[in-house]
Amino acid sequence: MAIPLRDDLMVQEQINNDPWSHMVAVVMLNQTGRKQVKTILPQFLALWPDAASLLAADIAAIIEIIKPLGMYNRRAKILKRMSQDWQTWDGQDARALHGIGRYGSDSYRIFFRGELNIDPTDKELRRYLGLAPLQKQDG
């Protein structure tokens, strides 16, 4: 049985004991609301608790679980490829992992490297660090 995630904390605050699970959460959070991710992620991690188990999983099974998040075909491929990269990743720059961009890199830096003196662009990461929201540029 999967343990539910709390509504009052960020997903990253709750998935902070394992960097691979954190990266899975970041991929799921990309262009998706946290409420949907908090519903899907515990079940996903109960089935596939690490990169090796996900790599051995059938893509159709992954898609079935993540379908409610949208972009499920693309997300499933990203999760598989990121997990493949994980096998040889040096743990430094998270952007070296397939599908992990600035948001994922900033999240990894904050929650796993303890780098709290960064300037993320994501509003929730900024709020977590106690930073003011970014001002929108007139365009």
MORA-V277252 format. One record per backbone hydrogen bond with DSSP energy under -0.5 kcal/mol. CO is the residue of the C=O (numbers start at 1). NH is the residue of the N-H. E is the energy in kcal/mol with one decimal. If there is no record, write none. Layout:
[[CO,NH,E] [CO,NH,E]]
This chain:
[[6,9,-0.6] [10,14,-0.9] [11,14,-1.1] [11,15,-1.8] [14,16,-0.5] [18,22,-2.0] [19,23,-2.2] [20,24,-2.2] [21,25,-2.4] [22,26,-2.3] [23,27,-2.3] [24,28,-2.2] [25,29,-2.6] [26,30,-1.3] [29,32,-2.0] [33,37,-1.6] [34,38,-2.8] [35,39,-1.0] [36,39,-0.5] [36,40,-2.0] [37,41,-3.1] [38,5,-0.7] [40,44,-2.3] [41,45,-2.8] [42,46,-1.6] [43,47,-1.6] [44,48,-2.7] [50,54,-1.9] [51,55,-2.6] [52,56,-1.5] [53,57,-0.6] [54,57,-1.0] [58,61,-0.7] [58,62,-1.7] [59,63,-2.6] [60,64,-2.1] [61,65,-1.5] [62,66,-2.3] [63,67,-1.5] [66,69,-2.2] [67,70,-1.8] [71,75,-3.0] [72,76,-2.5] [73,77,-1.9] [74,78,-2.4] [75,79,-2.9] [76,80,-2.2] [77,81,-2.7] [78,82,-3.3] [79,83,-2.0] [80,84,-1.9] [81,85,-2.6] [82,86,-2.1] [83,87,-0.9] [84,87,-0.9] [85,88,-1.6] [85,89,-0.8] [86,89,-0.6] [92,94,-0.7] [93,96,-2.0] [94,97,-1.9] [97,100,-2.0] [99,101,-0.7] [101,105,-2.6] [102,106,-3.2] [103,107,-2.5] [104,108,-2.4] [105,109,-2.6] [106,110,-2.3] [107,111,-2.8] [108,112,-2.4] [108,113,-1.4] [109,115,-2.7] [114,116,-1.2] [122,126,-2.3] [123,127,-2.3] [124,128,-2.3] [125,129,-1.9] [126,130,-0.6] [126,131,-3.0] [127,130,-1.1]]
